[in-house]
Amino acid sequence: MSRSTPNTGPDGSSLPVVHVAAGVLIDNQEKVLLARRSADSHQGGLWEFPGGKLEPGEQCREALSRELEEELGIQVRSCRPLIRVAHRYPDREVILHTWLVTDWEGDPRGREGQPLSWVPLEELQDWSMPAADLPILRALDLPDTYLITPPGSDDPALFLKQLRRALAGGISLVQFRVFGLPLTQHEALARQACRLCEEYGARMLVNGSLELALAVGAHGIHLDRRRLAALADRNGYEGMLLAASCHNASELAQARAVGVDFAVLSPVLPTLSHPDAEILGWQGFQHLCKNCSVPVYALGGMSPDLLEQSWRQGGQGIAGIRGLWPST
């Protein structure tokens, strides 16, 4: 991959496309390392995740190791892809190949004179950062697994028991997706599920109306493809997580235009529930994630052992019902 390639702006002029490898270093206290850009550089004075441009012919992982050694004096031991972000500035397009770095050798220091700061995860949004880095903050705020509840629930007590087991097992993001119940029972079950999620420090999104989400105290809304298509922006959803179900490039583009916090892309693999659906496959999933710049969960035939596969293909992680919902 080259260090930069030409691109065309809206006015027909040529814009450089700059590929950058960036490392998100997280220590054992859940703090993230930020470096401040020099005042005379592009986006000067802002704080960023350390890294730098790819050299001609250099792979992303190689560039990450080289840049972090040059900038911070460390050697990367363990890392994985986090998110690929494409962002257009007036004078250039930047493509950030972001890696989550969890183990390294050496103590990071600003070898080029740049100030460094270790920032708690929950405070990152308070720091002045380049616009291209903002999707990375979304990815860091999300877990790698997104549980979707079964659509039917004839036994609310059993439903809540199984949900508790999932939460106790580490699930921290849940989509409440239940159909077929009378309105009052549906709302009551959603409210109980939301309280249970909060008990375990998890967040719950409602696959349904904004009114239902507000009534039960949900943390967000998950849009189906019909609601996504009808939405122009995220006005009215301020302060809530907003997610969307997508199946192709146009729906992912709509999700990005609306400003969702994350998307679910399916079906990646064959499923029992949709045996005749057109399968994306991992190659198709990777191709669509590559141009999305929004955290994307793989859905369809997922199980915990496919988590690393999703990461390698550019995903935030996996989403699922059967593969994640505790059995009876």
QUIPE-V299165 format. One record per residue. N is the residue number from 1. PSI is psi in whole degrees, -180 to 180 (none if undefined). OMEGA is omega in radians with two decimals (none if undefined). D_LAST is the distance of its C-alpha to the last C-alpha in Angstrom with 1 decimal. Layout:
n:N psi:PSI omega:OMEGA d_last:D_LAST
n:N psi:PSI omega:OMEGA d_last:D_LAST
This chain:
n:1 psi:136 omega:-3.10 d_last:49.3
n:2 psi:161 omega:3.14 d_last:52.4
n:3 psi:-41 omega:3.07 d_last:53.0
n:4 psi:148 omega:-3.14 d_last:53.7
n:5 psi:153 omega:-3.07 d_last:54.1
n:6 psi:152 omega:3.05 d_last:55.9
n:7 psi:164 omega:-3.11 d_last:54.3
n:8 psi:128 omega:3.10 d_last:55.9
n:9 psi:176 omega:-3.13 d_last:55.8
n:10 psi:-30 omega:-3.12 d_last:55.9
n:11 psi:6 omega:3.13 d_last:59.8
n:12 psi:-7 omega:3.13 d_last:59.9
n:13 psi:158 omega:-3.10 d_last:60.8
n:14 psi:128 omega:3.08 d_last:59.3
n:15 psi:139 omega:3.04 d_last:56.7
n:16 psi:143 omega:3.03 d_last:55.7
n:17 psi:115 omega:-3.05 d_last:52.0
n:18 psi:123 omega:3.11 d_last:51.3
n:19 psi:130 omega:-3.07 d_last:48.4
n:20 psi:135 omega:2.99 d_last:47.3
n:21 psi:124 omega:-3.11 d_last:44.9
n:22 psi:141 omega:-3.13 d_last:43.5
n:23 psi:128 omega:3.04 d_last:41.6
n:24 psi:100 omega:-3.13 d_last:39.3
n:25 psi:124 omega:3.11 d_last:39.7
n:26 psi:125 omega:-3.14 d_last:37.2
n:27 psi:-177 omega:-3.06 d_last:38.1
n:28 psi:-1 omega:3.04 d_last:36.0
n:29 psi:16 omega:3.13 d_last:36.7
n:30 psi:37 omega:3.04 d_last:35.1
n:31 psi:147 omega:-3.07 d_last:38.6
n:32 psi:140 omega:-3.11 d_last:39.8
n:33 psi:127 omega:3.04 d_last:43.3
n:34 psi:148 omega:3.07 d_last:45.5
n:35 psi:145 omega:-3.13 d_last:49.0
n:36 psi:132 omega:3.13 d_last:51.7
n:37 psi:147 omega:3.11 d_last:53.6
n:38 psi:150 omega:-3.03 d_last:57.4
n:39 psi:-28 omega:-3.07 d_last:59.3
n:40 psi:8 omega:-3.13 d_last:61.2
n:41 psi:171 omega:3.04 d_last:58.1
n:42 psi:131 omega:-3.05 d_last:56.1
n:43 psi:35 omega:-3.07 d_last:53.9
n:44 psi:143 omega:3.11 d_last:56.0
n:45 psi:-13 omega:3.14 d_last:55.1
n:46 psi:160 omega:3.11 d_last:51.4
n:47 psi:144 omega:-3.06 d_last:48.7
n:48 psi:169 omega:2.99 d_last:46.5
n:49 psi:131 omega:-3.03 d_last:44.2
n:50 psi:149 omega:3.14 d_last:46.6
n:51 psi:-164 omega:-3.13 d_last:47.3
n:52 psi:-178 omega:-3.04 d_last:49.9
n:53 psi:147 omega:3.02 d_last:51.0
n:54 psi:139 omega:3.03 d_last:50.3
n:55 psi:159 omega:3.12 d_last:53.4
n:56 psi:129 omega:3.12 d_last:54.5
n:57 psi:2 omega:-3.06 d_last:52.3
n:58 psi:139 omega:3.05 d_last:50.0
n:59 psi:157 omega:-3.05 d_last:46.2
n:60 psi:-46 omega:-3.10 d_last:44.0
n:61 psi:-38 omega:3.10 d_last:42.7
n:62 psi:-44 omega:3.14 d_last:46.3
n:63 psi:-40 omega:3.12 d_last:47.6
n:64 psi:-50 omega:-3.13 d_last:45.0
n:65 psi:-44 omega:-3.12 d_last:46.1
n:66 psi:-46 omega:-3.10 d_last:49.8
n:67 psi:-42 omega:-3.12 d_last:49.7
n:68 psi:-30 omega:3.06 d_last:47.8
n:69 psi:-41 omega:-3.12 d_last:50.2
n:70 psi:-41 omega:-3.06 d_last:53.2
n:71 psi:-38 omega:-2.97 d_last:52.1
n:72 psi:-12 omega:-3.13 d_last:50.4
n:73 psi:30 omega:-3.14 d_last:51.5
n:74 psi:160 omega:3.05 d_last:48.0
n:75 psi:124 omega:-3.09 d_last:46.4
n:76 psi:129 omega:3.09 d_last:42.8
n:77 psi:-41 omega:-3.09 d_last:40.5
n:78 psi:129 omega:3.11 d_last:37.1
n:79 psi:165 omega:3.07 d_last:36.3
n:80 psi:156 omega:3.08 d_last:34.3
n:81 psi:143 omega:3.11 d_last:34.9
n:82 psi:-62 omega:3.13 d_last:33.9
n:83 psi:147 omega:3.05 d_last:35.4
n:84 psi:125 omega:-3.05 d_last:38.5
n:85 psi:127 omega:3.02 d_last:40.6
n:86 psi:125 omega:-3.12 d_last:43.6
n:87 psi:132 omega:-3.13 d_last:45.9
n:88 psi:119 omega:2.98 d_last:49.3
n:89 psi:169 omega:3.13 d_last:52.0
n:90 psi:-31 omega:-3.04 d_last:55.5
n:91 psi:-2 omega:-3.11 d_last:57.0
n:92 psi:163 omega:2.97 d_last:54.2
n:93 psi:130 omega:-3.13 d_last:50.6
n:94 psi:131 omega:3.05 d_last:48.5
n:95 psi:113 omega:-3.11 d_last:45.4
n:96 psi:119 omega:3.02 d_last:43.5
n:97 psi:99 omega:-2.96 d_last:41.4
n:98 psi:135 omega:-3.13 d_last:39.4
n:99 psi:141 omega:3.04 d_last:37.8
n:100 psi:118 omega:-3.08 d_last:35.7
n:101 psi:117 omega:-3.06 d_last:37.5
n:102 psi:-9 omega:3.12 d_last:35.8
n:103 psi:136 omega:-3.14 d_last:38.3
n:104 psi:164 omega:3.11 d_last:42.0
n:105 psi:131 omega:-3.14 d_last:45.1
n:106 psi:165 omega:3.10 d_last:47.9
n:107 psi:120 omega:-3.11 d_last:48.3
n:108 psi:134 omega:3.08 d_last:48.3
n:109 psi:153 omega:-3.12 d_last:51.8
n:110 psi:89 omega:-3.06 d_last:53.6
n:111 psi:-17 omega:3.12 d_last:55.8
n:112 psi:17 omega:3.11 d_last:57.4
n:113 psi:4 omega:-3.10 d_last:58.1
n:114 psi:136 omega:3.07 d_last:55.1
n:115 psi:144 omega:3.11 d_last:53.6
n:116 psi:153 omega:3.08 d_last:50.1
n:117 psi:135 omega:3.04 d_last:47.6
n:118 psi:120 omega:-3.00 d_last:44.1
n:119 psi:130 omega:3.05 d_last:42.2
n:120 psi:143 omega:-3.11 d_last:38.9
n:121 psi:-44 omega:-3.04 d_last:36.2
n:122 psi:-8 omega:-3.14 d_last:36.1
n:123 psi:0 omega:-3.07 d_last:39.9
n:124 psi:-36 omega:-3.09 d_last:40.4
n:125 psi:-13 omega:-3.13 d_last:40.7
n:126 psi:-5 omega:-3.10 d_last:43.8
n:127 psi:145 omega:3.14 d_last:45.8
n:128 psi:114 omega:-3.06 d_last:48.1
n:129 psi:158 omega:3.07 d_last:46.8
n:130 psi:149 omega:-3.13 d_last:47.7
n:131 psi:-32 omega:-3.13 d_last:46.0
n:132 psi:-22 omega:-3.11 d_last:44.6
n:133 psi:-13 omega:-3.01 d_last:42.6
n:134 psi:-40 omega:3.07 d_last:40.7
n:135 psi:-25 omega:3.11 d_last:37.8
n:136 psi:-36 omega:3.11 d_last:37.3
n:137 psi:-37 omega:3.09 d_last:36.6
n:138 psi:-45 omega:-3.12 d_last:33.8
n:139 psi:-39 omega:3.14 d_last:32.3
n:140 psi:-26 omega:-3.12 d_last:32.6
n:141 psi:-12 omega:-3.06 d_last:31.0
n:142 psi:146 omega:3.05 d_last:27.8
n:143 psi:177 omega:-3.12 d_last:24.9
n:144 psi:-1 omega:-3.10 d_last:24.2
n:145 psi:134 omega:-3.10 d_last:20.6
n:146 psi:109 omega:-3.12 d_last:19.8
n:147 psi:130 omega:3.05 d_last:16.3
n:148 psi:127 omega:-3.09 d_last:16.2
n:149 psi:154 omega:3.05 d_last:13.7
n:150 psi:145 omega:-3.06 d_last:12.6
n:151 psi:-23 omega:-3.13 d_last:15.7
n:152 psi:146 omega:3.14 d_last:14.3
n:153 psi:90 omega:3.10 d_last:12.9
n:154 psi:-18 omega:-3.09 d_last:13.5
n:155 psi:90 omega:-3.10 d_last:11.7
n:156 psi:-37 omega:-3.12 d_last:13.2
n:157 psi:-43 omega:3.11 d_last:12.0
n:158 psi:-40 omega:3.10 d_last:8.2
n:159 psi:-49 omega:-3.11 d_last:9.6
n:160 psi:-34 omega:3.09 d_last:11.6
n:161 psi:-44 omega:3.13 d_last:9.3
n:162 psi:-37 omega:3.08 d_last:7.4
n:163 psi:-42 omega:3.11 d_last:11.0
n:164 psi:-41 omega:3.12 d_last:12.3
n:165 psi:-41 omega:3.12 d_last:10.3
n:166 psi:-44 omega:3.14 d_last:11.8
n:167 psi:-41 omega:3.11 d_last:15.1
n:168 psi:-26 omega:3.12 d_last:15.3
n:169 psi:-1 omega:3.04 d_last:14.9
n:170 psi:-3 omega:3.10 d_last:17.9
n:171 psi:133 omega:-3.11 d_last:17.3
n:172 psi:4 omega:3.09 d_last:20.4
n:173 psi:123 omega:-3.00 d_last:20.8
n:174 psi:138 omega:2.97 d_last:18.6
n:175 psi:117 omega:3.08 d_last:19.5
n:176 psi:107 omega:-3.06 d_last:18.5
n:177 psi:85 omega:-3.10 d_last:18.5
n:178 psi:133 omega:-3.13 d_last:17.6
n:179 psi:161 omega:2.98 d_last:19.9
n:180 psi:-3 omega:3.12 d_last:20.8
n:181 psi:149 omega:2.99 d_last:20.7
n:182 psi:152 omega:-3.00 d_last:24.1
n:183 psi:-48 omega:-3.09 d_last:25.8
n:184 psi:-41 omega:3.13 d_last:25.6
n:185 psi:-38 omega:3.12 d_last:21.9
n:186 psi:-46 omega:3.13 d_last:21.3
n:187 psi:-40 omega:3.14 d_last:23.6
n:188 psi:-42 omega:3.14 d_last:22.1
n:189 psi:-40 omega:3.11 d_last:18.5
n:190 psi:-40 omega:3.14 d_last:20.2
n:191 psi:-43 omega:3.11 d_last:22.2
n:192 psi:-41 omega:3.13 d_last:19.4
n:193 psi:-39 omega:3.14 d_last:17.5
n:194 psi:-43 omega:3.10 d_last:20.9
n:195 psi:-39 omega:3.13 d_last:21.7
n:196 psi:-42 omega:3.10 d_last:18.4
n:197 psi:-44 omega:3.14 d_last:19.4
n:198 psi:-33 omega:3.09 d_last:22.9
n:199 psi:-33 omega:-3.11 d_last:21.8
n:200 psi:8 omega:-3.14 d_last:20.6
n:201 psi:22 omega:3.14 d_last:23.6
n:202 psi:164 omega:3.11 d_last:21.8
n:203 psi:142 omega:-3.12 d_last:23.2
n:204 psi:131 omega:3.03 d_last:21.8
n:205 psi:144 omega:3.13 d_last:23.4
n:206 psi:128 omega:2.98 d_last:23.4
n:207 psi:89 omega:-3.03 d_last:23.5
n:208 psi:-156 omega:-3.03 d_last:26.0
n:209 psi:159 omega:3.04 d_last:29.4
n:210 psi:-36 omega:3.14 d_last:31.2
n:211 psi:-42 omega:3.12 d_last:31.7
n:212 psi:-44 omega:-3.13 d_last:28.0
n:213 psi:-43 omega:3.13 d_last:27.6
n:214 psi:-37 omega:-3.09 d_last:30.6
n:215 psi:-35 omega:-3.07 d_last:29.5
n:216 psi:-3 omega:3.13 d_last:26.2
n:217 psi:27 omega:-3.13 d_last:27.6
n:218 psi:159 omega:-3.11 d_last:25.7
n:219 psi:-8 omega:-3.13 d_last:27.1
n:220 psi:-176 omega:-3.10 d_last:27.7
n:221 psi:137 omega:2.99 d_last:27.6
n:222 psi:119 omega:-3.08 d_last:26.1
n:223 psi:130 omega:2.94 d_last:28.6
n:224 psi:176 omega:-3.02 d_last:27.8
n:225 psi:-29 omega:3.13 d_last:30.7
n:226 psi:-47 omega:3.13 d_last:32.5
n:227 psi:-36 omega:3.12 d_last:32.6
n:228 psi:-45 omega:-3.10 d_last:33.5
n:229 psi:-29 omega:-3.09 d_last:36.4
n:230 psi:-5 omega:-3.04 d_last:37.8
n:231 psi:131 omega:3.13 d_last:37.9
n:232 psi:-34 omega:3.14 d_last:41.2
n:233 psi:-175 omega:-3.08 d_last:40.3
n:234 psi:20 omega:3.04 d_last:38.0
n:235 psi:132 omega:-3.08 d_last:40.3
n:236 psi:-13 omega:-3.13 d_last:38.4
n:237 psi:18 omega:-3.13 d_last:35.5
n:238 psi:139 omega:3.11 d_last:37.3
n:239 psi:2 omega:3.14 d_last:35.4
n:240 psi:152 omega:2.95 d_last:32.0
n:241 psi:138 omega:3.12 d_last:30.0
n:242 psi:122 omega:-3.11 d_last:30.5
n:243 psi:166 omega:-3.10 d_last:28.5
n:244 psi:146 omega:3.01 d_last:28.8
n:245 psi:128 omega:-3.12 d_last:27.2
n:246 psi:155 omega:-3.10 d_last:29.8
n:247 psi:-6 omega:-3.11 d_last:30.4
n:248 psi:-180 omega:-3.06 d_last:34.0
n:249 psi:-39 omega:-3.11 d_last:37.0
n:250 psi:-38 omega:3.11 d_last:38.3
n:251 psi:-37 omega:3.06 d_last:35.1
n:252 psi:-38 omega:3.10 d_last:34.9
n:253 psi:-40 omega:3.09 d_last:38.6
n:254 psi:-41 omega:3.12 d_last:38.0
n:255 psi:-42 omega:3.12 d_last:35.2
n:256 psi:-41 omega:-3.14 d_last:37.6
n:257 psi:-38 omega:3.12 d_last:40.4
n:258 psi:-34 omega:-3.12 d_last:38.4
n:259 psi:36 omega:3.12 d_last:37.6
n:260 psi:157 omega:3.09 d_last:33.8
n:261 psi:-30 omega:3.05 d_last:32.3
n:262 psi:166 omega:3.14 d_last:30.1
n:263 psi:160 omega:3.02 d_last:29.0
n:264 psi:128 omega:-3.07 d_last:26.1
n:265 psi:127 omega:-3.07 d_last:27.5
n:266 psi:166 omega:-0.16 d_last:26.0
n:267 psi:131 omega:3.13 d_last:25.4
n:268 psi:-43 omega:3.11 d_last:26.2
n:269 psi:164 omega:3.13 d_last:24.6
n:270 psi:146 omega:3.12 d_last:23.6
n:271 psi:154 omega:3.10 d_last:20.4
n:272 psi:-32 omega:-3.06 d_last:18.7
n:273 psi:-26 omega:-3.13 d_last:19.0
n:274 psi:68 omega:-3.03 d_last:22.8
n:275 psi:-23 omega:-3.09 d_last:24.1
n:276 psi:2 omega:-3.10 d_last:27.7
n:277 psi:149 omega:3.08 d_last:27.9
n:278 psi:124 omega:-3.04 d_last:30.6
n:279 psi:134 omega:3.10 d_last:29.1
n:280 psi:-41 omega:-2.99 d_last:30.7
n:281 psi:166 omega:-3.11 d_last:30.1
n:282 psi:-33 omega:3.13 d_last:30.5
n:283 psi:-43 omega:3.10 d_last:34.2
n:284 psi:-39 omega:3.09 d_last:34.0
n:285 psi:-46 omega:-3.13 d_last:31.6
n:286 psi:-43 omega:-3.12 d_last:34.1
n:287 psi:-42 omega:-3.13 d_last:37.0
n:288 psi:-39 omega:3.11 d_last:35.6
n:289 psi:-33 omega:-3.05 d_last:34.5
n:290 psi:-33 omega:-3.06 d_last:38.0
n:291 psi:19 omega:-2.98 d_last:39.7
n:292 psi:-43 omega:-3.11 d_last:37.2
n:293 psi:23 omega:3.05 d_last:37.9
n:294 psi:140 omega:3.06 d_last:34.7
n:295 psi:132 omega:-3.07 d_last:31.5
n:296 psi:128 omega:3.05 d_last:29.3
n:297 psi:139 omega:3.04 d_last:25.6
n:298 psi:133 omega:-3.14 d_last:24.8
n:299 psi:144 omega:3.12 d_last:22.2
n:300 psi:102 omega:-3.13 d_last:21.3
n:301 psi:20 omega:-3.06 d_last:19.7
n:302 psi:150 omega:3.02 d_last:19.1
n:303 psi:161 omega:-3.06 d_last:17.3
n:304 psi:-30 omega:-3.11 d_last:18.3
n:305 psi:-6 omega:3.10 d_last:20.8
n:306 psi:6 omega:-3.09 d_last:22.8
n:307 psi:-48 omega:-3.12 d_last:23.6
n:308 psi:-32 omega:3.07 d_last:27.0
n:309 psi:-42 omega:3.10 d_last:27.8
n:310 psi:-44 omega:3.10 d_last:27.4
n:311 psi:-45 omega:-3.10 d_last:29.7
n:312 psi:-29 omega:-3.12 d_last:32.2
n:313 psi:9 omega:3.06 d_last:32.3
n:314 psi:10 omega:-3.11 d_last:33.0
n:315 psi:158 omega:3.01 d_last:29.6
n:316 psi:-33 omega:-3.10 d_last:28.3
n:317 psi:-146 omega:-3.09 d_last:25.0
n:318 psi:152 omega:3.01 d_last:21.9
n:319 psi:151 omega:-3.14 d_last:19.9
n:320 psi:165 omega:3.04 d_last:16.8
n:321 psi:-77 omega:-3.07 d_last:13.7
n:322 psi:-40 omega:-3.07 d_last:11.7
n:323 psi:-13 omega:-3.08 d_last:13.3
n:324 psi:-22 omega:-3.08 d_last:12.5
n:325 psi:128 omega:-3.13 d_last:9.4
n:326 psi:141 omega:3.12 d_last:6.7
n:327 psi:165 omega:3.12 d_last:3.8
n:328 psi:none omega:none d_last:0.0
